[in-house]
Amino acid sequence: MPNKLMWFRQDLRVADNTALSIAGEDPSASLYGLFIATPAQWRIHDMAPVREDFTLRHVQTLRESLAEFNIPLLYMEVKTFDDIPEVFNRLMEQHQFTHVYANHEYGWNEKKRDRAVIDTLEEYACDLHLFHDQTMLAPSLKTQTGKPYTVFTPFKKSWLSEWRSLRPNIGGKPIKQKPPDEVASMTLPIMSSTDHAARWPIGEQAATEFLQRFCLERIEDYKDYRDIPSVDGTSSLSPWLAAGVISARQCLNAALEANNGRLTGGLPGIDTWISELIWRDFYIHILDSFPQVSRNQPFKEKTKAIVWRDNDADFNAWCEGKTGIPIVDAAMRQLNQTGWMHNRLRMIVAMFLSKQLLIDWRRGEQYFMQRLIDGNLASNNGGWQWAASTGTDAVPYFRIFNPVTQSQRFDPRGEFIKQYVPELTGITGKDIHLPSPVTRAAQAPDYPAPIVDLKYGRERALSAFASIR
């Protein structure tokens, strides 16, 4: 009896899973699932422990969901991607798979891994069928000159036109399969309870319910409240999107339903959220077309010449939330305590590190990946390079967020600041955004003085970037 294999990676769901849907179309052959954990590779890729925990919990629930379709999930663990071809050698000898299905991953190392697996499977006359699934539209959009888009606005225009032309549908679940004759028992790791499990429940149903509540309760106000960190104004779906527990297509479909079927020109809050989903596609398309961004290199070649400050004391103060700039410190403490950070704050702290402190953006990018439950290479790299003015569609080098102005605008009463910087709870008025020396001495003696003069930091960054023009 022929056997097929569905290889799960960052797509830990049954619904709207392109490769699984196609693999499960024919129930006459037995279909197995496979997940390969690579802890050493995860460390190389700076995967946060909280994201690793989140991933493995979803592997457990995925096994339960697949069992309803008579699809057993095999769990394997090896050190790195280099060990995966040998995994497939063993699996082919044991199960004689005729076809292997998976969804594309776009990082340099992931593509290299898949090429090695393809070579291994060829020895058994078995094909690896790869499908585009992480994005709403496949990474194939090109400019009139046949090149990938590198600026978001024309990319979005092309994306909207392509989507309206194709009108892609949400994929269904697989057909119930013919039970396999025999399945070797492979024990999944036992995960203990964590604080994060309560905030981000496990399973496709939980993710779907979060999406539904967001569309019912908050999406219409998204444009007005998404930048205010003290309120629940974002979707908070990023952890499930990063692990592939819910798809961007499912999110878009829910948004369209809330927007009376309109892709644009509907309610401002919904239009804005749809645009953010398209931003996510944009960064994945960039990752696919420009491999240097996943190889620790800036997108803009000339920015390699920037002389960054190698200052561990300032970097550590930034990491620990002890810079003396309240909104920056509150944001970093939110990240360290919860494994997540509000999107507006990600921009503020990234620009503070790369511009005001003139510390290499790659150090901040790495620190984020080591802490974030929603750490995603494409989005994280794209966001950091945007802030540092080294990437595609980068902000002009002379545009430098003033964190105090940002704080006054988006946390006017200091509600968010006081939640994460208790040293400042006794301060009222505008001093909450940058306590004066007198205020610090009298009301916040344990709070540090600013590690940089913001005007000086701005001028230093302008000089560094001007030198490479």
N, C-alpha and C positions, 0 to 999 in steps of 0.2 A: 504493500500500500504506500503510495507516495506521501511524503511529509513536506510541509512548508514551515518556514520560520519567520516570525515577526520580531525584529530586533528593536527594542525600545531604547530611546536615549533621552532627549529632552522633550518627550511627548507622552507623558505618563497618564494617558486617558484612553477610554474606549470610544467615546463619542467624537465625531468630526476628526478622526485621525486618518489622514489620507492613505498612508501605507497600510494600516490595519484594515481599513475599509476595503481596499483592493485585494489584499491578501485573503480576506474573509468572504469574498464574493462566491467562491466555489466550495461548498461544504463536503465535497466527495473525498477530499484529501484531508488528512489530519493537520491541524495548524497548531504550532507551538509558539509561545512567546519567550523572549529572552531579554534579561537585563544583566549587563556586565558592570559591576562596581570596580572602579580603579582608584582606590584611595591615594596611592602615591601620585598618580596623575592629577587628581583633584588638588593635592597640595602644590604641585607644580603650577597649576592654573589658579592658585590662590582661592580655591573655593572655601567660603566661610563655613565653619563647623555648623552653624545654624541652618545653612542651606543644605549641607550634606544630610543633616538630620531630617530636614523637610523632604528631601528627595527619597531617602530610604523609607520613610513612613508611607510615602505615596506608592512605592514599589509594593509594599505590603497590601495596601488597599487595591492596587491594580491587579494583583494575583487573585483577590476575591472577586473582583468584577469580571475578570476574564473567565473564571471558572463557570460563570453562568452561561458562557457560550462554548463550553467544553474545550477551552484553550488553556492548557497548563502553562504556567510561567516558570521558566528555568532561571535560576539565579546563580550567577558565577561571580567570583571575585579574583582579580589579578592585580598586579601592582600598577602597571602603566599601559598605555595604548600599544606599546611594542609587544606586549604579551597576548594581545587579542587574536592575532592570526592563529596561534597555537590553540586557543579556545575553539576556534572554528574547525581546526583539524580534528580535535576530539569529538566535537558535535557531529561532524559529517561522518566519521567512522561509526558513531553510535546510532545515528538516526537517518543517515542517507537522505538529507534534505535535497529536494529538487529545485527549490526556489527560496531565496531569502529576501525579505522586504524590510525597508527602513526609510526613514525620512531624512533628508539632507541636513547636515550641520555644516556651518560655513567658515569656521575658524581654520587656520593653516594646519594645525596639528590634527584636527578632526578629518580634514580632507586627506591628509597623508595616511591616517589610520584606515580610512575607507578604501583607499587605493591598495593598501596592503591586503585587506580582506578580500577585495575583488580578485587579486592575484592568487590568493589561497583557494578561493572557491572555484576558480577556473580549472584547477587541478582535478576537481571532482565534477566538472561539467555542470556546475551550478552557478546561476546568475545572482548578483546582488541588484535588486530593483530599488532605485532611490527616487523619492518623490519630494517635491517642494511642499512644506507643510508649516514651517515656522511663520511664514509671512501670509498676508491676505492675498497678495499677488506675487507670483514667482519672480525672482531677481533677474528679469530679462528686459526691463525698461531701458530704452536707449534714446539719446538725443538724436537730432536730425543728422548729425555727423557719425552716428553709430557708436558713440561712446557712452559709458555709464554717466548718469547724472551725479553731479557733485554739489549741487545747490538745491536746497529743499523746495523753494517756491516753484521752479519749473518742474521738479520731480513730482510735486503734489498735483500740479495741473495735468501732467501726463498720466499719473496714477488714477486720477478721477476719470479721465477719458477712457482709460483701459478698463477700469472696473465697470463703468456703465456699458461698455461694449461686451464684456464677458459675462457680467452678472453671475459670478461664481456662487454655487450653492453650498449650504452646510452639509457636510458628509454625514452619512448615517452610521449606525453601529454594524458590526459584522454579523453575518448569518450564523446561527448556531451550527457549530462544526461537528464533524464525525469524531467521536471520542478516540484518542490515541490508544494503541494497544497497551503501552507501558510507559510510565514516566518515572524517571529516577527522582528520588526525594532530594531536594536541595533546600536546606534550611536558610531562611532569611534571618538577618540579624535582629535580635530582640531590642526594641527601642523603648527606653524608659520615658516617663512623662517629663515634659519640659514646660517652662512658662510660655514659650512661643506657640505651643500646640493649642493653647486656649485662644490666642489672638488670631491665628491662622489655622482653622480646623482642617483636617485632612480629608481628602476625597473630592471627586468630581462634583458630587451633589453639593458639598459645602461651597465650592467655588461658584457653582451655578446660582446658588442662593444669594451669595454676595453680589454677583452681577445683577440679579433680579432686583434686589433691594436698592442697589445703587441707581438703577434705571427708574425705579418707582419713587425714590425719596430724594435723590440728590443730583441726578444728572442735569436737570434743567437749570440748576444753580451752579453748575460746575465752573463756568467762566468767571462768576463773581467770587467764588469761595476757594478755588483750587490753589491760590497763592497764600492763603492765610493758614499758617501751621497750627494755630490754636483751635481750629474747628475741623470737623470731619468732612472736608470738602472734596476729597479725591476719591477715586474708586477703590483704592487699596488692593487692587487685583494683581499687582505686579509679581508677588511671590508665585502665584499659581500660573501666571503667564510664563515666567522664567523657567519653571519646571515642566511646562507643557501640560498642566493638569486641565487647563482651559485654553482654547485657541483664540487668537486675535480675530478669526472669522466669527466665532461665536459672540465675541464682544461687539463686533461691528453689526452683526445681525440684530442683537438686542438694542443697540443704539438706533438702528434704522426703524425698528418697530416703535420705539419711543418717539421718533422724529417723523412719524407718519410716512415712512418710506423714503424720506428725503436724505440724500447723501450730503447735500449742502443746501443752504437757503432755508433751513428750518429754525428751530429754537437755538439761540446763540450758545447756550451751555452744551447742547448736544453736538452742534457743529464743531465746537472747540475740542470736545473729547474725541470725536472722529478724527480731527486733525492730529491729535496726539497719537492715535493708533497708526496713522500714516507716517508720522515721525519714526515710530518703531520700525515699520517696514523700511524706511529710508536707511536707517543705520544698519540693518541686516543686509540690505542691498550693497551698501558700501563695504561691509565686511567681506562679502562674496567677491566683489570686483577688485578690491584693493588689499591684497594679503598683507601688506606691510603694517596695516593698523592692528592686526592680531599678532604682530611680531615685534611689539614694543617700539614701534617707530611712529613719528608724527606723519600725518598725511601730507602736510606741506613740507617739501624737501628743505626749503631754505631755513625753516625754523629749527633744524638740527644745529644751527650755528649759535643759537641763544645760549648764553652763559648763565646757567642756573646757579643759585646759591646752594651750597652743600652745607646746610646749617641744621644739625641734628637737634639742637636745643629748641629752635623754633618749630621744627617739624613735630617733635614730641609734644610740645605745648599745643599744637593744632590737634594732634591725635587725641590728646587727653581732655580737650575742651578747657584749656587753661591759657588762652591767648589774651585775656583781658578785654575781648570784644564780645559782649554778651550774646548776641544772636549767633555768632560763630560757635561759641562755647556750648550754648544750649543745643544747637544742631548736632555737634559732635557727640555730646553726651546722649542725645536721643539715639544716635547710631550705635554707640557702645552699649547702651542699656537694652535696646529693643531689637537690634539687627535690621533696622529700617530707618529711613530718613525721608522727610517730606521733600517733594521735588524742588520747590522754590529754594529750600535750604541747601539742597545739593549744589545748585548753581552758585549760591552765595559763598559757601565754604570752598568750593572748587576755585572760584575766581580769587578769593582771599589768599589761598595757598599759592596759586600760580602767578598771581599778579602782585598783590600787596607784599607777600613774603618772597616772591620770585624763586620759589622752590619747584623743582621739576614736577610737572603734572603727573608723570608716571608713578611717582611715589604715592600721590593721593589716589590715583586710579587703583593701584595695588591695595592700598589700605581699605578702600571701599569694598573691593572684591573679597577681602579677608573678613569682612564684617557683615555684609549685606545678605539677607535672606533672599532677596530678589536679584542678586548679582548676575548680570547678563553681559557678556563680553561686548556685544555690539552696542547696546544702549549705554553701558558704563563708559566705554572708550569714546563713543561719540559725544557724550555729555562732557567728559573731561576735556577732550580736544576742542570742543566748542568754547568752553570757558577759558581755556588757555590760548585761544586764537592760533592753534596749530593744525586744526582739522579742516574738514570739508564744511563749507557754508559757515566758516568760523566768524564769530563776532570780530569787528575790527579791533586791532591790538590796542587802540586808544580808548576803547569802551571798557571801563573798569568799574564794576559795581562798588559803590561805597556801602559797606555793610551796615553802617549806622543809619544811612538814609533808607536802605532796604528794611531795616528793623522798624524804623518809624512808620514806614508805609504799610508793612504787612503784619506787624505785631505792635500796633500803636500803644496799647496799654501794658505791653510787656507780659501778657498772660502766658505765652509759650515760654518766654525766657524764665519766668519764675517757676515754671513747672520743672525745668531741668537744671536751673542754677539757683538753688535755695539760698545761697549766700546773698542774693539780691532781693529776697522777698520783702524786706523792709523798706525798699526804695520806691518812692512814688514820683510821678511826673517824668519829664524827659530824660532825667539822669539814668533811668533804667536802661537806656540804649547805649550809653557810654558814661559810666559814673565818673564824676570829676574826682580829683585827688582828695578834696575836702569831704565829698560824699563817701568815698571809699573808706577813708580814715574813720569817719563817724558811724557809718551804717553798714559797711561791708568790709571790715578789716581783713577778712580771710580771702577776699577776691583779688586776683593779681592785677597789676597795672598792665596796660596794653604793651604787647611785645614789639609793636611797630607803630610809628606815627603814620597815620593813613595818608596824609599829604605826601610825606617823604616816600612811602611805599609806592604810591601812584607814580611819582616822578621817576623813581628808580626803574619801574617796569617800562615806562614810556621810553626811557633811555636805552634799556636793553633791547627792546623790540625795534626801535628806530635804527639801532646799529646794524641790523641785518637787512634793512630795506635796500 
